[in-house]
Protein backbone atom coordinates (compact mmCIF):
# COMPACT_ATOMS: atom_id res chain seq x y z
CA UNK A 1 0.00 0.00 0.00
CA UNK A 2 1.31 3.44 -0.92
CA UNK A 3 1.87 6.07 1.76
CA UNK A 4 1.95 9.81 1.06
CA UNK A 5 4.79 12.04 -0.20
CA UNK A 6 7.39 13.17 2.29
CA UNK A 7 7.93 16.88 2.97
CA UNK A 8 11.49 18.11 2.69
CA UNK A 9 13.28 18.40 6.04
CA UNK A 10 15.69 21.33 6.43
CA UNK A 11 19.16 20.45 7.67
CA UNK A 12 19.92 22.04 11.04
CA UNK A 13 23.37 22.69 12.53
CA UNK A 14 24.45 20.19 15.19
CA UNK A 15 22.29 17.44 16.62
CA UNK A 16 19.59 17.29 19.22
CA UNK A 17 19.56 15.44 22.56
CA UNK A 18 18.20 11.96 23.25
CA UNK A 19 14.42 11.75 23.29
CA UNK A 20 12.54 11.00 26.51
CA UNK A 21 8.95 9.73 26.37
CA UNK A 22 6.29 8.60 28.82
CA UNK A 23 6.08 4.81 28.76
CA UNK A 24 2.63 3.58 29.77
CA UNK A 25 3.96 0.16 30.78
CA UNK A 26 6.32 1.73 33.33
CA UNK A 27 4.19 4.72 34.24
CA UNK A 28 7.05 7.19 33.89
CA UNK A 29 9.08 9.25 31.44
CA UNK A 30 12.06 7.25 30.20
CA UNK A 31 14.92 7.89 27.79
CA UNK A 32 14.63 6.18 24.43
CA UNK A 33 17.84 4.53 23.31
CA UNK A 34 17.48 3.47 19.70
CA UNK A 35 20.20 1.86 17.66
CA UNK A 36 21.39 3.75 14.61
CA UNK A 37 17.89 3.18 13.17
CA UNK A 38 15.01 3.95 15.51
CA UNK A 39 11.98 1.70 15.03
CA UNK A 40 8.40 2.83 15.60
CA UNK A 41 5.00 1.27 14.96
CA UNK A 42 1.91 3.51 15.15
CA UNK A 43 -1.55 2.01 14.78
CA UNK A 44 -3.37 3.42 11.79
CA UNK A 45 -6.95 4.14 10.82
CA UNK A 46 -9.95 1.96 10.14
CA UNK A 47 -11.03 3.78 6.97
CA UNK A 48 -14.78 4.02 7.44
CA UNK A 49 -14.76 7.83 7.82
CA UNK A 50 -12.57 10.88 7.27
CA UNK A 51 -9.64 11.94 9.45
CA UNK A 52 -10.94 13.78 12.51
CA UNK A 53 -8.92 15.96 14.86
CA UNK A 54 -8.40 13.15 17.34
CA UNK A 55 -6.68 11.13 14.63
CA UNK A 56 -4.67 14.17 13.57
CA UNK A 57 -3.48 14.94 17.10
CA UNK A 58 -2.23 11.37 17.53
CA UNK A 59 -0.32 11.29 14.25
CA UNK A 60 1.16 14.73 14.91
CA UNK A 61 2.50 13.52 18.27
CA UNK A 62 4.33 10.62 16.66
CA UNK A 63 5.44 12.85 13.83
CA UNK A 64 7.28 14.85 16.49
CA UNK A 65 8.89 11.63 17.72
CA UNK A 66 10.06 10.93 14.18
CA UNK A 67 11.45 14.45 13.77
CA UNK A 68 13.24 14.54 17.12
CA UNK A 69 14.89 11.19 16.47
CA UNK A 70 16.05 12.33 13.04
CA UNK A 71 17.43 15.55 14.51
CA UNK A 72 19.36 13.43 17.04
CA UNK A 73 21.06 11.63 14.16
CA UNK A 74 18.94 8.49 13.84
CA UNK A 75 17.41 7.00 10.75
CA UNK A 76 13.80 6.07 11.47
CA UNK A 77 11.96 2.95 10.35
CA UNK A 78 8.35 3.98 10.84
CA UNK A 79 5.51 1.51 10.23
CA UNK A 80 1.78 2.20 10.15
CA UNK A 81 -1.09 -0.13 9.33
CA UNK A 82 -4.51 0.38 7.77
CA UNK A 83 -7.30 -1.79 9.18
CA UNK A 84 -9.04 -2.09 5.85
CA UNK A 85 -11.31 -4.94 7.00
CA UNK A 86 -13.16 -4.75 10.31
CA UNK A 87 -16.67 -4.43 11.76
CA UNK A 88 -16.92 -0.60 11.69
CA UNK A 89 -15.99 -0.53 8.01
CA UNK A 90 -18.53 -3.21 7.09
CA UNK A 91 -21.24 -1.56 9.18
CA UNK A 92 -20.70 1.82 7.54
CA UNK A 93 -20.68 0.28 4.06
CA UNK A 94 -23.93 -1.57 4.75
CA UNK A 95 -25.55 1.55 6.21
CA UNK A 96 -24.70 3.59 3.13
CA UNK A 97 -25.30 0.84 0.58
CA UNK A 98 -21.69 1.05 -0.56
CA UNK A 99 -19.05 -1.49 -1.46
CA UNK A 100 -16.74 -1.83 1.54
CA UNK A 101 -13.66 -1.96 -0.68
CA UNK A 102 -14.57 1.32 -2.38
CA UNK A 103 -15.28 2.95 0.98
CA UNK A 104 -11.94 1.83 2.39
CA UNK A 105 -10.00 3.01 -0.66
CA UNK A 106 -11.72 6.41 -0.69
CA UNK A 107 -11.22 7.14 3.00
CA UNK A 108 -7.62 5.90 2.94
CA UNK A 109 -6.93 8.26 0.02
CA UNK A 110 -8.48 11.14 1.96
CA UNK A 111 -6.35 10.26 4.99
CA UNK A 112 -3.25 10.44 2.81
CA UNK A 113 -4.33 13.89 1.59
CA UNK A 114 -4.83 15.09 5.16
CA UNK A 115 -1.44 13.78 6.30
CA UNK A 116 0.23 15.43 3.30
CA UNK A 117 -1.46 18.74 4.08
CA UNK A 118 -0.40 18.53 7.75
CA UNK A 119 3.17 17.72 6.66
CA UNK A 120 3.35 14.45 8.59
CA UNK A 121 6.39 12.38 7.67
CA UNK A 122 5.11 9.19 5.98
CA UNK A 123 5.81 5.66 7.21
CA UNK A 124 8.41 3.61 5.40
CA UNK A 125 5.99 0.68 5.50
CA UNK A 126 2.27 1.43 5.11
CA UNK A 127 0.53 -1.92 5.28
CA UNK A 128 -3.11 -2.94 5.00
CA UNK A 129 -4.79 -5.74 6.92
CA UNK A 130 -6.13 -7.40 3.78
CA UNK A 131 -2.73 -7.72 2.14
CA UNK A 132 -1.40 -9.22 5.40
CA UNK A 133 -3.97 -12.02 5.70
CA UNK A 134 -1.74 -14.84 4.36
CA UNK A 135 0.90 -14.05 6.99
CA UNK A 136 -1.74 -13.66 9.70
CA UNK A 137 -3.12 -17.11 8.87
CA UNK A 138 0.36 -18.62 9.06
CA UNK A 139 0.79 -17.12 12.53
CA UNK A 140 -2.59 -18.43 13.65
CA UNK A 141 -1.65 -21.91 12.54
CA UNK A 142 1.54 -21.60 14.61
CA UNK A 143 -0.43 -20.60 17.70
CA UNK A 144 -2.93 -23.41 17.23
CA UNK A 145 -0.17 -25.96 16.70
CA UNK A 146 1.57 -24.85 19.91
CA UNK A 147 -1.69 -25.06 21.86
CA UNK A 148 -1.68 -21.33 22.59
CA UNK A 149 -4.90 -20.74 20.66
CA UNK A 150 -8.12 -22.73 20.37
CA UNK A 151 -11.21 -22.98 18.18
CA UNK A 152 -14.67 -22.79 19.68
CA UNK A 153 -16.77 -25.94 19.50
CA UNK A 154 -19.88 -24.12 18.27
CA UNK A 155 -19.27 -24.53 14.53
CA UNK A 156 -18.49 -20.87 13.88
CA UNK A 157 -14.81 -21.41 13.15
CA UNK A 158 -13.88 -18.63 15.58
CA UNK A 159 -10.37 -18.87 17.04
CA UNK A 160 -9.24 -17.34 20.36
CA UNK A 161 -5.93 -16.76 22.11
CA UNK A 162 -5.61 -18.49 25.49
CA UNK A 163 -4.31 -15.62 27.65
CA UNK A 164 -3.90 -17.90 30.65
CA UNK A 165 -0.73 -19.08 28.89
CA UNK A 166 0.60 -15.54 28.37
CA UNK A 167 3.17 -14.69 31.08
CA UNK A 168 2.96 -11.06 32.10
CA UNK A 169 -0.48 -10.47 30.57
CA UNK A 170 -1.62 -7.04 31.73
CA UNK A 171 1.90 -5.65 31.99
CA UNK A 172 1.56 -3.16 29.14
CA UNK A 173 -1.61 -1.49 30.44
CA UNK A 174 -1.05 -2.23 34.16
CA UNK A 175 -4.83 -2.54 34.57
CA UNK A 176 -6.48 -4.90 37.03
CA UNK A 177 -8.88 -7.58 35.79
CA UNK A 178 -12.02 -5.55 36.47
CA UNK A 179 -10.71 -2.61 34.45
CA UNK A 180 -9.60 -4.88 31.62
CA UNK A 181 -13.03 -6.51 31.48
CA UNK A 182 -14.73 -3.11 31.39
CA UNK A 183 -12.60 -1.81 28.52
CA UNK A 184 -12.73 -5.14 26.70
CA UNK A 185 -16.53 -4.98 26.64
CA UNK A 186 -16.56 -1.31 25.61
CA UNK A 187 -13.93 -1.60 22.87
CA UNK A 188 -14.99 -4.49 20.69
CA UNK A 189 -14.34 -7.46 22.95
CA UNK A 190 -16.75 -10.25 23.88
CA UNK A 191 -16.17 -11.18 27.53
CA UNK A 192 -19.50 -13.00 27.79
CA UNK A 193 -19.08 -15.20 24.71
CA UNK A 194 -20.06 -18.76 25.52
CA UNK A 195 -17.39 -21.42 25.08
CA UNK A 196 -14.36 -19.23 25.79
CA UNK A 197 -11.82 -20.50 28.29
CA UNK A 198 -11.30 -17.05 29.81
CA UNK A 199 -13.51 -13.97 29.58
CA UNK A 200 -10.49 -11.94 28.48
CA UNK A 201 -9.43 -14.26 25.65
CA UNK A 202 -9.31 -12.17 22.44
CA UNK A 203 -10.55 -13.32 19.04
CA UNK A 204 -7.83 -14.17 16.53
CA UNK A 205 -10.02 -15.31 13.64
CA UNK A 206 -13.71 -14.75 12.92
CA UNK A 207 -15.24 -17.59 10.96
CA UNK A 208 -17.19 -16.70 7.85
CA UNK A 209 -20.62 -15.16 8.41
CA UNK A 210 -23.34 -14.78 5.75
CA UNK A 211 -22.89 -11.62 3.70
CA UNK A 212 -19.40 -10.87 5.04
CA UNK A 213 -16.14 -11.01 3.05
CA UNK A 214 -13.90 -13.92 3.90
CA UNK A 215 -10.52 -15.45 3.10
CA UNK A 216 -9.06 -18.95 3.52
CA UNK A 217 -8.06 -19.32 7.16
CA UNK A 218 -6.35 -21.70 9.56
CA UNK A 219 -7.31 -25.31 8.96
CA UNK A 220 -9.17 -24.26 5.82
CA UNK A 221 -11.80 -22.36 7.81
CA UNK A 222 -12.77 -19.23 5.87
CA UNK A 223 -13.19 -15.93 7.68
CA UNK A 224 -11.27 -12.80 8.54
CA UNK A 225 -8.65 -11.81 11.11
CA UNK A 226 -9.08 -10.19 14.48
CA UNK A 227 -7.80 -6.66 14.98
CA UNK A 228 -4.92 -7.29 17.37
CA UNK A 229 -3.23 -10.12 15.45
CA UNK A 230 -3.20 -7.79 12.42
CA UNK A 231 -0.87 -5.29 14.09
CA UNK A 232 1.24 -8.01 15.71
CA UNK A 233 1.80 -9.60 12.31
CA UNK A 234 2.58 -6.38 10.47
CA UNK A 235 5.05 -5.28 13.14
CA UNK A 236 6.82 -8.65 13.17
CA UNK A 237 7.06 -8.67 9.38
CA UNK A 238 8.50 -5.16 9.11
CA UNK A 239 10.49 -4.11 12.19
CA UNK A 240 10.57 -7.23 14.34
CA UNK A 241 10.48 -7.64 18.10
CA UNK A 242 11.86 -5.18 20.62
CA UNK A 243 11.24 -2.08 18.55
CA UNK A 244 11.56 1.29 20.25
CA UNK A 245 8.05 2.75 20.37
CA UNK A 246 4.54 1.35 20.00
CA UNK A 247 2.29 4.35 19.53
CA UNK A 248 -1.36 5.25 19.29
CA UNK A 249 -4.21 6.97 21.08
CA UNK A 250 -4.84 6.39 24.78
CA UNK A 251 -7.93 4.33 23.91
CA UNK A 252 -5.57 1.67 22.47
CA UNK A 253 -3.78 0.97 25.76
CA UNK A 254 -6.27 -1.83 26.35
CA UNK A 255 -7.24 -4.03 24.68
CA UNK A 256 -5.39 -3.34 21.45
CA UNK A 257 -1.80 -2.78 22.52
CA UNK A 258 -1.99 -5.33 25.32
CA UNK A 259 -3.20 -8.06 22.97
CA UNK A 260 -0.90 -7.13 20.10
CA UNK A 261 2.00 -7.64 22.50
CA UNK A 262 0.54 -10.93 23.81
CA UNK A 263 0.19 -12.31 20.28
CA UNK A 264 3.67 -11.28 19.15
CA UNK A 265 5.38 -12.51 22.30
CA UNK A 266 3.60 -15.87 22.02
CA UNK A 267 4.65 -16.22 18.39
CA UNK A 268 8.30 -15.44 19.06
CA UNK A 269 8.67 -16.72 22.64
CA UNK A 270 10.54 -13.50 23.38
CA UNK A 271 9.84 -10.21 25.18
CA UNK A 272 9.27 -7.34 24.87
CA UNK A 273 7.16 -6.62 21.81
CA UNK A 274 8.02 -2.92 22.19
CA UNK A 275 10.50 -1.19 24.46
CA UNK A 276 8.08 1.65 25.20
CA UNK A 277 4.31 2.10 24.84
CA UNK A 278 3.45 5.72 24.16
CA UNK A 279 -0.09 7.08 24.02
CA UNK A 280 -1.62 10.35 22.89
CA UNK A 281 -4.59 11.81 24.75
CA UNK A 282 -8.09 12.48 23.47
CA UNK A 283 -9.46 15.58 21.75
CA UNK A 284 -12.91 16.79 22.78
CA UNK A 285 -15.41 19.34 21.49
CA UNK A 286 -17.60 21.62 23.59
CA UNK A 287 -16.77 19.77 26.78
CA UNK A 288 -17.39 16.26 25.43
CA UNK A 289 -15.16 13.54 24.01
CA UNK A 290 -15.05 13.72 20.22
CA UNK A 291 -16.50 10.48 18.89
CA UNK A 292 -18.53 8.97 16.07
CA UNK A 293 -21.33 7.95 18.45
CA UNK A 294 -21.79 11.54 19.66
CA UNK A 295 -21.77 12.92 16.13
CA UNK A 296 -19.36 15.69 17.10
CA UNK A 297 -16.34 14.86 14.97
CA UNK A 298 -14.41 17.73 13.42
CA UNK A 299 -12.75 16.59 10.21
CA UNK A 300 -9.41 17.83 8.91
CA UNK A 301 -10.64 17.69 5.32
CA UNK A 302 -13.68 19.81 6.17
CA UNK A 303 -11.51 22.48 7.81
CA UNK A 304 -9.23 22.44 4.78
CA UNK A 305 -12.27 22.76 2.52
CA UNK A 306 -13.30 25.84 4.47
CA UNK A 307 -9.93 27.41 3.66
CA UNK A 308 -8.20 26.84 7.01
CA UNK A 309 -4.42 26.75 6.61
CA UNK A 310 -3.27 23.21 7.58
CA UNK A 311 -0.35 24.80 9.43
CA UNK A 312 -2.84 26.58 11.68
CA UNK A 313 -4.54 23.24 12.37
CA UNK A 314 -1.16 21.73 13.19
CA UNK A 315 -0.22 24.61 15.49
CA UNK A 316 -3.58 24.48 17.25
CA UNK A 317 -3.22 20.77 18.00
CA UNK A 318 0.42 21.12 19.10
CA UNK A 319 -0.44 23.96 21.48
CA UNK A 320 -1.54 21.33 24.01
CA UNK A 321 0.67 18.58 25.37
CA UNK A 322 0.16 15.26 23.61
CA UNK A 323 -0.63 13.42 26.88
CA UNK A 324 -3.26 15.92 28.04
CA UNK A 325 -6.93 15.45 27.14
CA UNK A 326 -8.01 18.73 25.61
CA UNK A 327 -10.81 20.40 23.69
CA UNK A 328 -11.04 21.89 20.24
CA UNK A 329 -12.62 25.33 20.23
CA UNK A 330 -12.95 28.20 17.73
CA UNK A 331 -10.71 30.27 20.02
CA UNK A 332 -7.98 27.64 19.81
CA UNK A 333 -7.98 27.84 16.03
CA UNK A 334 -8.15 31.67 16.05
CA UNK A 335 -5.12 31.79 18.34
CA UNK A 336 -3.22 29.41 16.07
CA UNK A 337 -4.02 31.52 13.02
CA UNK A 338 -2.76 34.66 14.76
CA UNK A 339 0.36 32.85 15.96
CA UNK A 340 1.09 31.53 12.46
CA UNK A 341 0.72 35.02 10.95
CA UNK A 342 3.01 36.49 13.63
CA UNK A 343 5.70 33.87 13.11
CA UNK A 344 5.56 34.36 9.36
CA UNK A 345 5.99 38.11 9.72
CA UNK A 346 8.97 37.56 12.02
CA UNK A 347 10.82 35.11 9.75
CA UNK A 348 10.29 37.45 6.79
CA UNK A 349 12.69 39.95 8.42
CA UNK A 350 16.34 40.00 7.26
CA UNK A 351 17.53 40.04 10.88
CA UNK A 352 16.08 39.14 14.24
CA UNK A 353 16.71 38.15 17.81
CA UNK A 354 19.49 35.52 18.12
CA UNK A 355 18.52 32.14 16.73
CA UNK A 356 20.85 29.81 18.65
CA UNK A 357 18.86 29.92 21.91
CA UNK A 358 15.67 29.18 19.98
CA UNK A 359 17.16 26.15 18.22
CA UNK A 360 18.65 24.83 21.44
CA UNK A 361 15.43 25.48 23.34
CA UNK A 362 13.25 23.78 20.73
CA UNK A 363 15.47 20.72 20.85
CA UNK A 364 15.43 20.57 24.64
CA UNK A 365 11.69 21.08 25.00
CA UNK A 366 10.71 18.52 22.36
CA UNK A 367 13.21 15.96 23.62
CA UNK A 368 11.58 16.24 27.05
CA UNK A 369 8.48 14.12 26.37
CA UNK A 370 7.42 16.24 23.38
CA UNK A 371 6.81 19.49 25.25
CA UNK A 372 5.29 21.22 22.22
CA UNK A 373 3.59 23.98 24.28
CA UNK A 374 6.99 24.90 25.74
CA UNK A 375 8.56 24.83 22.29
CA UNK A 376 5.83 27.06 20.87
CA UNK A 377 6.29 29.55 23.72
CA UNK A 378 9.98 29.88 22.81
CA UNK A 379 9.13 30.78 19.23
CA UNK A 380 6.45 33.21 20.43
CA UNK A 381 9.06 34.99 22.56
CA UNK A 382 11.56 35.12 19.70
CA UNK A 383 8.96 36.46 17.26
CA UNK A 384 7.86 39.17 19.70
CA UNK A 385 11.46 40.32 20.21
CA UNK A 386 12.16 40.24 16.48
CA UNK A 387 9.07 42.22 15.51
CA UNK A 388 9.66 44.76 18.30
CA UNK A 389 13.09 45.46 16.77
CA UNK A 390 14.40 46.83 20.04
CA UNK A 391 17.30 44.44 20.70
CA UNK A 392 20.92 45.54 20.41
CA UNK A 393 21.96 41.94 19.70
CA UNK A 394 19.95 41.44 16.52
CA UNK A 395 21.46 38.83 14.22
CA UNK A 396 21.57 38.75 10.45
CA UNK A 397 20.12 35.53 9.07
CA UNK A 398 18.52 34.54 12.40
CA UNK A 399 15.01 34.40 10.90
CA UNK A 400 16.15 31.80 8.36
CA UNK A 401 17.58 29.57 11.10
CA UNK A 402 14.41 29.88 13.17
CA UNK A 403 12.28 29.21 10.10
CA UNK A 404 14.24 26.04 9.38
CA UNK A 405 14.09 24.92 13.02
CA UNK A 406 10.33 25.41 13.24
CA UNK A 407 9.92 23.48 9.98
CA UNK A 408 12.26 20.59 10.87
CA UNK A 409 11.25 20.12 14.50
CA UNK A 410 7.64 21.32 14.82
CA UNK A 411 6.71 20.54 11.22
CA UNK A 412 5.26 24.00 10.64
CA UNK A 413 6.15 25.55 7.27
CA UNK A 414 6.42 29.32 7.60
CA UNK A 415 7.84 30.31 4.22
CA UNK A 416 10.46 29.31 1.68
CA UNK A 417 13.40 29.82 4.03
Number of C-alpha atoms within 10 A of each C-alpha: 9 13 20 19 15 13 17 10 16 15 13 15 11 10 16 21 17 19 22 18 21 20 22 18 19 14 12 11 15 15 16 19 12 19 12 10 15 21 25 25 26 22 21 22 19 21 26 24 19 22 24 22 24 26 20 21 24 25 23 25 26 26 21 24 24 24 21 26 24 19 22 16 16 18 16 20 17 23 22 23 23 20 22 26 23 18 15 14 20 20 13 17 18 12 9 10 9 12 12 22 14 11 20 22 14 15 19 23 17 18 24 18 18 22 23 18 18 24 24 26 24 21 23 15 19 18 24 22 24 17 12 17 20 15 14 26 24 13 21 28 16 16 20 18 11 12 12 19 23 21 20 14 12 9 8 15 22 22 25 25 29 23 22 13 13 17 12 12 16 20 15 25 20 18 16 10 10 9 11 19 20 13 17 20 15 11 14 13 19 17 17 12 12 12 11 21 15 16 18 24 21 27 23 26 25 19 22 19 13 6 6 11 13 17 17 15 23 22 11 10 18 20 21 26 27 21 21 21 28 25 31 25 24 25 27 16 12 17 18 16 21 17 21 21 25 24 27 24 22 17 15 17 22 22 24 24 25 22 27 20 26 28 30 25 20 22 18 12 10 11 16 15 28 25 20 25 24 23 25 24 19 22 26 20 17 11 11 13 17 21 16 10 7 9 8 15 19 19 18 26 20 13 15 14 10 9 9 15 16 22 19 22 24 23 25 22 27 22 18 19 19 25 19 11 14 19 18 19 13 10 10 17 18 14 15 22 20 12 19 21 13 16 24 17 16 27 26 16 15 12 19 28 28 21 23 13 13 21 24 15 16 28 25 20 19 27 24 20 21 27 21 25 17 19 23 21 13 17 23 17 12 23 23 15 17 24 18 12 14 11 13 7 10 16 15 14 16 21 27 21 21 29 25 25 26 22 22 22 27 26 23 22 20 21 14 9 14
